[in-house]
Amino acid sequence: MRLLFYPKLAANGMRKNRRIYGPYLLTGILMTAMLYILAYLSAWPGLNDMKGGATLRIMLPLGFWVIAFFSLLLLFYSNSFLIRQRYREFGLYIILGMDKRNLCRVIFWETLFSALLTSLLGLIAGALFSKLAELLMLNMMYEQVSYDLSINWDSVRTTLTIFAAIYLLLFLSSVLKVSRTNPLALMRSSSYGEKPPKANWFLALLGAVILAAAYWIALHIRQPVKALFAFFIAVIMVILATYLLMVSGSVTLCRALQKNKSYYYRPRHFVFVSSMGYRMKRNGAGLASICILCTMVLVILCSTSSLYFGAEDAFLANYPNSFRICISIQDMQMLRSGAADDYHRAVSAETPGAENITETTYFESNGLLQNDRFLFESDLLETASSLDLEENITLLYILSPEQYSKLTGEKTVLDSDECLLLCRKTSFASSTFHLSDLRTYRVTEASAIPDRFQPTNLRIFPELLLVPGDFDALAECLDGMTNSYGYSTATIFWYCSFDMDTDTQTQIEMQQTLHRAVETAASASQDGFTYRLDCREASRKDFFGTYNGLFLIGILLNIVFLFAAVLIIYYKQISEGYEDQSRFRIMQNVGMTKQDIRKTINAQVLTVFFLPLLTAGLHVCFAAPMIWRLLQMFQFTNLRLMIFVFLSAFLLFAVLYTLVYKLTANAYYKIVSGVKAN
């Protein structure tokens, strides 16, 4: 019987505290299920044979470890709340004769029961919903669906191992907290007086400055690649600023309002402001966590939904033609000997009936555009870091006036010191253009690069198209120029794009035929050639695999983050209800009516509850320009769609957030006043 004493005591404690244990167990079940689903999808053998599967093979394991890390944080938060709420109970056990070693045995059995229950139910739910996730993934990837239910035992073992480690850490953390507290402190843990909150103007101003700096970064970043590096810095700054403002800034504001006697000494304002100061001192970090989670949900939902619903437009913008071919030419001598004509004949022989043909030869180089000067990458290897090059790199194309006229159908006549300068993803306002230290040109026209000229599908970097009047002299100068590593400063390319009015399978087969024809023609005329050959239909599934894979990962992450926000909200309502219960009872005894108390509670709860939502909306508004730059890295170009998705996502999330408020507010009202919310 003695062997069963501690298990029974643990089971009774969990049952009696089901109000706080229920969400804790539900958290473990959800996290176990989500982790198994991601492990199952990552190990699914069909990914190897699926178009776009290579992209998912990279993204799914990343999502798995994000969920694993977040499971650790969320379960630690839930467990720490649970332990705090049971301090009085543990103190009573010690007063009745238990020592801390016996109390640790109770905690051990409670942790064991929690681990077994959540693992079992979580794996059952994961096994059931993993098939739904698989069907969703196959549907997104336009693959054939199979309805056979299976269990991946390697994924089961991986999931159980991770959660066994998490629950072991939870047990050790709980034991450490209890062992460091004396019995009298445990009994009086909820009875200690609380010092008035103090204003901290320094931390409040620091939070405001950090947040303003993060917003400035988000609004002033123009280059997509630079936005990728700046985004993570801005995220860290926003998180830090949110915690500083929610904890110190809110208390400072309340203390400032208390000094305004005409405002503060009114029945409703007096109770509201004074209690808000204490509330924000205790729960500001929780509100900040809710705000950050809401922001994460909105950012992930908006960005992945924009990519998913705008995938077709982005695909057509990235692949405007059925085929695109770029073949390098060794030097000007090879170009003059007819290499471009050889490639033209080889491609034309395999593509009868080609339409919308665009064909040209050009120089291509990388470098930086600094004001009105373009610096070749070879000029910067000694003075600029690789990070600077990656963030600010610009692609330069150089066409002869004859090739430009052939490309656009416009007659172009330029003097030797004049040029046309066309831009994409950048702008140019100067009347002169300096090509490194080689040439200086007067710019007669600065406009946009024609859409029909898209030599690359990696449309991340800014692009310049230079049409110089002295092209032949410049070409002789560029021909043979190399950097300190022996690589060409500028490479000559033959470019051809065209459409084919044939079915998908025929175009995919034609791609293989063109590969062989291009390699044969190029190898016969030069050594060490490179080429790019893109087929729109052959690239479709891989392209959509990236977009749809991100959307799938976004759905799974949003479920977890949303559940985490709801859990923190619920625990916050419960803890604040117990803390405010006696306070409102005292207020009623000194003369406040139930109606006054009800109004105060409504104003207090609504203000605190919707503060994270409004702050998250503000964060997303300022993050939108940076998110737009990042979406451009995925070839997303539909700004109107992104704005519509952002507004729709926020409204949908606000409705869901309000429903959560109505559900969790009932628990608060019951504890504080014994009256249900309307």
ABEGO torsion letter per residue (X at the ends): XAAAAAAAAAAAAAAAAAAAAAAAAAAAAAAAAAAAAAAAAAABAAAAABBGAAAAAAAAAAAAAAAAAAAAAAAAAAAAAAAAAAAAAAAAAAAAGBBAAAAAAAAAAAAAAAAAAAAAAAAAAAAAAAAAAAAAAAAAAGBBBBABBBBBAAAAAAAAAAAAAAAAAAAAAAAAAAAABBAAAAAAAAABBBBBBBBBAAAAAAAAAAAAAAAAAAAABABAAAAAAAAAAAAAAAAAAAAAAAAAAAAAAAAAAAABAAAABBAAAAAAAAAAAAAAAAAAAAAAAAAAAAAAAAAAAAAAAAAAAAAAAAAAAABABABBBBBBBABAAAAAAGAAAAAAAAAAAABBGBBGBBBBBBBBBBEBBBEABBBBAAAAAAABBAAAAAAABBBBBBBBAAAAAAAAGBBBBBBAABBBBBBBGBBBABABBBBEAABBBBBABBBBBBAABBABABBABBBBBBBBAAAAAAAAAABGBBBAAGBBABBBBBBBBBBBBBBAAAAAAAAAAAAAAAAAAAAAABBGBBBBBBBAAAAAAAAAAAAAAAAAAAAAAAAAAAAAAAAAAAAAAAAAAAAAAAAAAAAAAAGBBAAAAAAAAAAAAAAAAAAAAAAAAAAAAAAAAAAAAAAAAAGBABAAAAAAAAAAAAAAAAAAAAAAAAAAAAAAAAAAAGBBBX
